[in-house]
Amino acid sequence: MTEFVDTRALLPRPSNRLSTEEAAARLGVKKETVYAYVSRGVLSRQKAVDGRASTFDADEVDRLRRQRAGGHPGRLEARVTTSVTDVRDGYVSYRGSQIEELAARRVGYEAVAELLWNVPGPTQWVAPPELVDAISSVSNLLGPSANLIDRLLASTITASTHDPFRHDRDPASATTSVRHLVAATVDALPLTKDVTIRGNASIAERLWPRLTTAARTNSYILDQTLMLLADHGMASSTLAARIAASTRGGPHASIIAGLGALNGPLHGAAGQSVHELLVNAEEHGVETAIAEVLRSHGKVPGIGHFIHRTSDPRFEIMMASIEGSTLSATRVDVVREVLERTRERITAPHNIDFSLGSFTYAAGMPADSGELIFAIARILGWIAHALEEHEEAPLRFRPIGRYDESRPRPAPPVS
């Protein structure tokens, strides 16, 4: 079993706690009101280091402030306690191991799966040959508009129907099923050129020649990217995966639910928008490309983040790897120029979607390959959360629907 080090003592964890006075000031209330919120269960508190004073989570205080002000338009907020990933502004850790340390040690896809799942497993993921053949056959039947995510969805359904243990929620069994699914999906993808893949190759090494003809010495960046994207707290797709798990669906059900939520332009496909921006910048110039994307979308993709308001550590790690790679120097220069121009005018930080799109562009991958990379990576997080959800009471997600009779109604059908 791979050993992981709790690195919280190596890198300082950013403070996200508020004193009672700070919480009261942010909410615009008296300190007594803050304690009243605590007694009613509206706010949670922790004891400070001195054991006497109270501290409050800044994100929780901000959520309460928005609710008191009428809430965020259109947003429904829910709190789900998890021990999988700690995500704060400028900070991400998997079960206590910070991603900066994992990246420095080149912890790859298979090892971070073991960390997130907390289940020992083989270092090499082997695909059953019959499953690879079945996935290849099904993929060949997909329509001409099918993209890489469609192939992954078809692979998941195919793997489920070929797995007699698909309803087994035992962690060892469930994670074995996921290893088979991921390995078979990757091995069923067509190669971009005739290459020999060594028998003990990792998932990243096997996926690389199926997405690009670039030098395989850069495949470590793909392995790192898969690690960085493996989980990011309670994202929409992760919540969908947990809801499927709460109905006691097996691992394939959680992955299918996660893929459904991921398959949208505002989640997993954001990297493709960055990729297309960079292609346009290379062909028509940086200023023209930025002007066009602002005119069509109103903003530059890959900039700004709901949680990472000051910096996205995943972006910083990936961009350093891209800069130090042997990927297309011309394309890396385009990425660098777009970064410089957008930083001149936009104060919000660039996020991992920008670095993911930059990576797929610089590596000469298809524009939609970033979404596939995102999904294969996030499968690890979905399953970690599904396993955690199986320990909770079933069917616990039950929002209350309120009928609104004021909304326009269609005309009744004519008999």
WORA-V292933 format. One record per residue. N is the residue number from 1. RES is the residue in one letter. PSI is psi in degrees with one decimal (* if undefined). NEAR is the number of other ideal C-beta (glycine too) atoms within 12 Angstrom. Layout:
N_RES_PSI_NEAR / N_RES_PSI_NEAR
This chain:
1_M_135.8_14 / 2_T_138.3_24 / 3_E_136.1_12 / 4_F_143.1_25 / 5_V_133.9_21 / 6_D_108.6_19 / 7_T_12.4_27 / 8_R_-23.6_20 / 9_A_-14.0_13 / 10_L_-38.7_17 / 11_L_133.2_23 / 12_P_132.9_12 / 13_R_128.7_21 / 14_P_142.0_23 / 15_S_126.5_18 / 16_N_25.8_24 / 17_R_145.2_25 / 18_L_146.1_30 / 19_S_170.3_24 / 20_T_-42.3_31 / 21_E_-43.0_17 / 22_E_-40.2_23 / 23_A_-41.6_36 / 24_A_-42.0_26 / 25_A_-40.2_19 / 26_R_-33.6_26 / 27_L_-15.4_32 / 28_G_34.7_14 / 29_V_176.0_22 / 30_K_162.8_15 / 31_K_-35.2_22 / 32_E_-34.0_13 / 33_T_-36.6_21 / 34_V_-44.5_33 / 35_Y_-29.1_20 / 36_A_-38.8_17 / 37_Y_-39.7_29 / 38_V_-46.3_25 / 39_S_-28.6_13 / 40_R_0.1_12 / 41_G_10.5_12 / 42_V_-35.2_24 / 43_L_148.0_35 / 44_S_152.0_24 / 45_R_159.4_25 / 46_Q_155.1_20 / 47_K_141.3_14 / 48_A_177.4_17 / 49_V_-33.0_12 / 50_D_-5.9_9 / 51_G_-0.7_9 / 52_R_-51.2_10 / 53_A_158.3_19 / 54_S_148.1_28 / 55_T_154.4_28 / 56_F_144.7_37 / 57_D_125.1_25 / 58_A_-39.0_26 / 59_D_-39.5_28 / 60_E_-39.9_29 / 61_V_-41.4_34 / 62_D_-38.6_27 / 63_R_-43.1_27 / 64_L_-38.9_33 / 65_R_-41.1_27 / 66_R_-39.5_20 / 67_Q_-41.2_19 / 68_R_-24.6_19 / 69_A_10.8_14 / 70_G_0.3_10 / 71_G_168.5_15 / 72_H_124.5_16 / 73_P_122.3_8 / 74_G_-3.9_8 / 75_R_131.1_13 / 76_L_124.2_17 / 77_E_137.5_19 / 78_A_146.7_17 / 79_R_124.5_19 / 80_V_118.5_24 / 81_T_132.0_17 / 82_T_150.6_29 / 83_S_14.0_19 / 84_V_-58.7_38 / 85_T_136.0_38 / 86_D_115.9_31 / 87_V_122.4_31 / 88_R_172.1_28 / 89_D_116.3_25 / 90_G_14.7_29 / 91_Y_129.4_32 / 92_V_130.6_44 / 93_S_143.3_38 / 94_Y_111.7_43 / 95_R_43.0_31 / 96_G_-10.2_26 / 97_S_116.4_36 / 98_Q_144.4_37 / 99_I_-28.2_40 / 100_E_-43.2_30 / 101_E_-39.6_27 / 102_L_-41.3_39 / 103_A_-41.8_34 / 104_A_-33.0_19 / 105_R_3.9_23 / 106_R_44.9_21 / 107_V_121.2_36 / 108_G_-167.7_35 / 109_Y_-52.7_46 / 110_E_-39.0_36 / 111_A_-38.7_34 / 112_V_-25.7_45 / 113_A_-44.7_44 / 114_E_-37.2_34 / 115_L_-49.1_39 / 116_L_-40.0_47 / 117_W_-23.5_37 / 118_N_37.5_27 / 119_V_122.2_27 / 120_P_149.6_18 / 121_G_174.6_33 / 122_P_149.9_22 / 123_T_-24.5_20 / 124_Q_128.3_20 / 125_W_115.8_37 / 126_V_133.6_25 / 127_A_130.7_32 / 128_P_127.1_24 / 129_P_-38.1_16 / 130_E_-30.7_18 / 131_L_-38.7_31 / 132_V_-44.1_28 / 133_D_-41.3_18 / 134_A_-42.9_29 / 135_I_-39.8_38 / 136_S_-41.6_25 / 137_S_-44.2_18 / 138_V_-40.7_28 / 139_S_-33.4_29 / 140_N_-15.5_17 / 141_L_-6.3_15 / 142_L_152.7_22 / 143_G_169.5_11 / 144_P_-20.6_8 / 145_S_3.1_8 / 146_A_135.0_18 / 147_N_-173.6_26 / 148_L_-32.5_39 / 149_I_-35.8_40 / 150_D_-40.3_26 / 151_R_-40.0_36 / 152_L_-40.2_45 / 153_L_-44.6_34 / 154_A_-38.0_32 / 155_S_-41.3_45 / 156_T_-43.5_45 / 157_I_-42.1_27 / 158_T_-45.5_34 / 159_A_-37.9_40 / 160_S_-44.7_33 / 161_T_-16.2_19 / 162_H_4.1_27 / 163_D_107.0_31 / 164_P_-15.7_15 / 165_F_19.7_22 / 166_R_-21.2_28 / 167_H_3.2_18 / 168_D_118.3_22 / 169_R_4.6_30 / 170_D_131.3_16 / 171_P_-41.9_26 / 172_A_-42.3_21 / 173_S_-44.5_24 / 174_A_-43.5_39 / 175_T_-29.5_36 / 176_T_-42.5_32 / 177_S_-39.6_40 / 178_V_-40.7_51 / 179_R_-44.1_36 / 180_H_-43.3_39 / 181_L_-51.4_49 / 182_V_-46.6_47 / 183_A_-43.4_36 / 184_A_-38.9_40 / 185_T_-46.0_43 / 186_V_-46.2_43 / 187_D_-21.4_34 / 188_A_-14.1_35 / 189_L_140.4_33 / 190_P_146.3_19 / 191_L_147.2_20 / 192_T_-19.4_20 / 193_K_166.4_17 / 194_D_105.1_9 / 195_V_159.2_20 / 196_T_126.6_12 / 197_I_123.9_23 / 198_R_153.2_13 / 199_G_-31.1_11 / 200_N_26.2_14 / 201_A_147.7_29 / 202_S_172.3_35 / 203_I_-44.0_44 / 204_A_-41.3_36 / 205_E_-31.3_32 / 206_R_-30.6_38 / 207_L_-35.0_41 / 208_W_-55.0_40 / 209_P_-3.1_30 / 210_R_-7.3_33 / 211_L_-22.4_37 / 212_T_158.0_32 / 213_T_3.9_20 / 214_A_161.4_29 / 215_A_132.4_20 / 216_R_-8.9_32 / 217_T_-15.6_15 / 218_N_2.8_31 / 219_S_-18.8_37 / 220_Y_-28.0_29 / 221_I_-37.0_44 / 222_L_-42.1_46 / 223_D_-43.2_38 / 224_Q_-41.5_41 / 225_T_-42.5_49 / 226_L_-38.6_47 / 227_M_-44.9_48 / 228_L_-29.6_45 / 229_L_-0.1_49 / 230_A_-35.4_50 / 231_D_154.6_45 / 232_H_49.2_45 / 233_G_-150.9_34 / 234_M_61.9_32 / 235_A_168.0_35 / 236_S_-45.4_28 / 237_S_-34.1_40 / 238_T_-41.5_43 / 239_L_-40.5_34 / 240_A_-41.3_35 / 241_A_-38.2_48 / 242_R_-37.6_43 / 243_I_-42.4_34 / 244_A_-40.2_35 / 245_A_-31.3_39 / 246_S_-22.5_28 / 247_T_2.5_25 / 248_R_32.0_24 / 249_G_155.1_31 / 250_G_-175.5_37 / 251_P_-37.1_47 / 252_H_-37.1_40 / 253_A_-41.8_36 / 254_S_-37.9_46 / 255_I_-41.9_45 / 256_I_-41.1_37 / 257_A_-43.1_36 / 258_G_-40.3_46 / 259_L_-36.2_42 / 260_G_-41.5_28 / 261_A_-28.9_30 / 262_L_-29.0_42 / 263_N_62.2_30 / 264_G_156.1_21 / 265_P_-15.8_19 / 266_L_2.0_20 / 267_H_-96.5_31 / 268_G_-21.7_44 / 269_A_3.4_35 / 270_A_-34.1_37 / 271_G_-30.4_46 / 272_Q_-36.8_38 / 273_S_-38.2_37 / 274_V_-45.1_45 / 275_H_-46.7_41 / 276_E_-35.5_32 / 277_L_-42.8_43 / 278_L_-37.7_48 / 279_V_-43.4_29 / 280_N_-39.0_28 / 281_A_-38.5_35 / 282_E_-38.6_26 / 283_E_-35.9_16 / 284_H_-2.4_18 / 285_G_148.2_17 / 286_V_-47.3_28 / 287_E_-41.7_19 / 288_T_-43.1_18 / 289_A_-43.7_33 / 290_I_-42.4_34 / 291_A_-40.2_20 / 292_E_-41.8_22 / 293_V_-32.8_31 / 294_L_-37.8_20 / 295_R_-38.8_12 / 296_S_-32.8_16 / 297_H_-14.7_21 / 298_G_-5.0_9 / 299_K_164.0_22 / 300_V_125.6_38 / 301_P_152.4_39 / 302_G_15.1_44 / 303_I_133.7_34 / 304_G_148.2_25 / 305_H_143.2_29 / 306_F_-36.1_25 / 307_I_-48.9_30 / 308_H_84.3_29 / 309_R_-26.7_21 / 310_T_-39.8_21 / 311_S_147.2_25 / 312_D_108.8_36 / 313_P_-27.3_35 / 314_R_-39.0_47 / 315_F_-46.8_39 / 316_E_-42.7_28 / 317_I_-46.2_33 / 318_M_-43.5_45 / 319_M_-35.3_36 / 320_A_-38.9_21 / 321_S_-40.1_33 / 322_I_-43.3_38 / 323_E_-33.9_22 / 324_G_9.1_17 / 325_S_177.9_29 / 326_T_25.1_20 / 327_L_170.9_34 / 328_S_115.3_26 / 329_A_-36.2_14 / 330_T_-44.5_16 / 331_R_-35.5_31 / 332_V_-35.5_31 / 333_D_-39.1_22 / 334_V_-44.4_33 / 335_V_-45.7_42 / 336_R_-40.8_22 / 337_E_-40.7_24 / 338_V_-39.5_42 / 339_L_-48.3_34 / 340_E_-45.0_18 / 341_R_-41.1_26 / 342_T_-32.5_35 / 343_R_-25.1_18 / 344_E_-32.1_14 / 345_R_-22.7_17 / 346_I_123.4_22 / 347_T_-23.3_12 / 348_A_146.9_23 / 349_P_152.4_30 / 350_H_149.0_37 / 351_N_-176.5_40 / 352_I_-23.7_46 / 353_D_-37.1_43 / 354_F_-44.3_42 / 355_S_-33.0_45 / 356_L_-47.2_52 / 357_G_-35.8_51 / 358_S_-39.5_50 / 359_F_-50.0_52 / 360_T_-34.9_47 / 361_Y_-49.5_42 / 362_A_-28.7_41 / 363_A_-3.2_42 / 364_G_30.6_27 / 365_M_163.1_40 / 366_P_152.7_29 / 367_A_-33.0_27 / 368_D_4.5_32 / 369_S_-27.4_38 / 370_G_-35.8_47 / 371_E_-38.6_41 / 372_L_-45.0_42 / 373_I_-45.2_50 / 374_F_-47.3_47 / 375_A_-45.3_46 / 376_I_-38.6_49 / 377_A_-48.4_42 / 378_R_-16.9_50 / 379_I_-37.3_53 / 380_L_-45.9_50 / 381_G_-41.9_47 / 382_W_-43.0_56 / 383_I_-37.3_50 / 384_A_-43.8_42 / 385_H_-34.6_43 / 386_A_-43.6_46 / 387_L_-39.3_34 / 388_E_-40.1_33 / 389_E_-31.1_38 / 390_H_-17.1_30 / 391_E_-7.5_22 / 392_E_171.0_21 / 393_A_138.9_13 / 394_P_156.3_18 / 395_L_39.9_15 / 396_R_-11.4_19 / 397_F_102.6_24 / 398_R_78.3_12 / 399_P_155.3_11 / 400_I_124.6_7 / 401_G_135.9_7 / 402_R_118.9_8 / 403_Y_132.2_8 / 404_D_102.1_8 / 405_E_-7.9_7 / 406_S_-12.3_7 / 407_R_149.9_8 / 408_P_140.5_7 / 409_R_147.3_9 / 410_P_159.2_7 / 411_A_143.6_6 / 412_P_148.9_6 / 413_P_146.0_5 / 414_V_124.4_5 / 415_S_*_3
